[in-house]
Amino acid sequence: MIIVSPVPVLEDEGKQNPEMGLGLSFLNCSTGTLRLIARLPYVADPGEVRDIFTEQVEGGDRKLFVIHSAPIRAFTGAVYGSDYFSVMVFHKIGDTYSADKVLTGYFGSGADVLASDEDQAKSVYTYPYKTRNLILAKLVSKNYLDWAKGELTDLVINKKTYIYSLTSPASINKMYLVGGDKVKQESISAGWISILYITKKGKEIRGWVPCENVDGC
């Protein structure tokens, strides 16, 4: 049985914060053993668990997925259109669960970001994994299956796209690529892809671009 309950928030260096967050624990019903699996993200608010489910993944065993969200209370200069979401993935080891860092990194975390001008109905970025159905659809998609097999390494930019230093619309820089530019995939997270672009002069440029600008990921 998976149990969600309040736990102290840990600060840097393992110090306890007086605030309480949410913890995820696994109860072994046959032995009565209760083990803390993980502390869920604390974003000035404990937030809530939106969903917990298990699913078989390509080339692996059945994984435990946890979708968590929390309201964004801090002012960051961005206009948000949703809570801050995160997807954490675990695999079972013996009588407990351990974090699957690769899949957790793939689904990542984030919040919808709207345009900062008067046209706030325009979406700048949408976090793509807010629900179970969205995750399940991704797990059977060709792009995901290619990634899981390590086959999606060389990609082509499909339109003009700026390069970002982080998986955040706020981290945009002046460099951009145009349709037809060839890039190498290095990693994927939360609907972003980390790419390596080599110029005609042999200069290496690394950064993040939205998945849809390189035919999905």
N, C-alpha and C positions, 0 to 999 in steps of 0.2 A: 504494500500500500504506500502511495506517495502522500505525504502530509505537508501542508503549507502552514507555517506558524511564525509568530513574531520572534525575532532574534536581534541581539544588539548589533548595531552597525559598527564595523571595524574601520578605523582611520588608518593612515599610513603607519607602517611599522607595527601593525597588529594591535594598536591601542583602541579601546572601546569608546564609542561615541555614546552620549546619553540618549540619542534617538534610537528608535526601534525600526528595523527593516523587516523584510520577509525572508525566511529560510525555507529551504526545500530539504525534506528528510525522507528516508526510505525505511519503512517499518517491515521487518521480516516477521510475518504473522506466525510462522512455525516456531520461532525462537523468542519472539518478543523483543528482539534487538532493534533499537531505533538509531539510525546513523544520519548525521547531517551531511547532505550531499553538497549544497552550495548556498551561499547568500545571494539573493537576487539583487539586481542593480538598485541602488538607492539614489534617486535624483531629487534631493530635498524633500522627498515624499516616498513612503514605502511602496506606493502604487498598488497594483493588483495583478493576480495571475489570470490572464484571459482564457488560457486553455492549456491542458496537459494531455498528451496522447503518445502512443507508440506507433512506429511504422518501420517496415522493412526498407532498407536502403540498398542501392546498387552496390554489389560486391562486398556486402557486410551483413551484420546481424540486425536485429530489431533495435531501433534507437528510441530513447525517450526524448520527446520534444516539449519544451516549456515556453509559452508565449507570455511575456510580462510587459506591462505598460505602466507609465507614471506620468502625471501632469508636469509640464515644464513651467516652473515658477520663476526661474532666473531670467533676467533680460540679457540677451546675447546679441541684439541688433538684428536678428532674423525674425520673420513673421511666420509662426508655426501654424499648421493646419490640423495638427493631431497631437496626441500624447507622444511621449518618447517610448518607442517599442524596442524590445530586444528578444531574440530567440536564442535559447540555450539548449544544447543537445548533449545527451549523456548516453553511455553504453554500460551495460550491466557487467560487473566483475565480481564473481562470487556472490556474497550476500549484500552487496551494495552497488551503487552506481558511481561512475567516474566521468568527468567532463570529456566530451569529444571536442577537442580544441579546433580541429580542422573544420568540422561541420558547423560548429558555433561561429567560427570566423567567417564561413561562407555566407550564412544567413545574417550575421551581424546585428546591428542595431541602428536606430535612427528615427527621425520624425519627419512628417511632411513639411515642406518649406514652401511658402507662398511668395509671390513677388512683393518686394518691399515698397513699390510705388503704389499709386492709386488703383492699379489693376490687380488687386489682391486675389481676384478669382483665378488668376493664372498660376498654375503650379510650376514651381522651379524644380522640385524633387519630391517624389513620393516613395516612402519606405514600402517595399514590395511584399513584406511577409507579415501582415497584421493578423491573419487568420489561418486556421488549419487548412482550409481548402486551397489557399494560395500556396502554402508550403507543399501540400500533396501534389498540386499541379506542377510545381517546379521539380519535384523529385522524379517525375516521369517524363519531363521534357527532354528533347534531344540535346539542348545546350548543357543541361545539368549532367546527363548521362555521359556526354563527351568529356566534360570536366572530371567526373568521377573516375573515368578510365584514363585520364591524363592525355587525352587526344586533342583537346582544344588549345593549341599553343600559338598558331599563327593566324592573325585576324586582319581584316581590312576595314578601315574607317569608312563609314557610309555617308557622312556629311561633315561639314565644318564643325569642329568641336574643340572647345578650350580644354586645356589640361589643368587639373586640380592637384594641389599638393597633398590633400587629404580627402577622405570620403565625406566631403561636406561642400555644399554650394558656396559657402563663405570662403573657401580656400582657393578660389579661381585665380589663375595668374594670366599673364599676357600671351603666353605661348599657346598655339592652337595647331590642330591638324586639319587636313582637308580630305574630302572624299577620295578614296583610292590609295591613301597612305597605308603602308603595311606596318603592323606592330606585332610584338610578341606579348603574349599573356604571361603575367608573373603571378598574380593572385586575384581573388574575387571576394568581395564582401558587400552585402546589403544593397545589391543592385549596381555596384561599381566594379570596374575592372582596373587593376594596376597593370600598366603597359610599359614596354620598352620600345622606344622609337630610335632608330639609328639614321642620322642624316646622311646625305650624300658625301659629306666630308668625314664621316665616321664618328661624329659626336653622338654620345648616348644621352637620350632624354627619357627620364622616368616620371611617371605621375599617374593620376587616376582619371578615368573618363566614365561617363554613364554607360551602362551595358547596352542600351538601345542604340548607341552611336557606333557600336562595333558588332551589329547584328545579334545582340543579346548575349547573355552568359548565364 
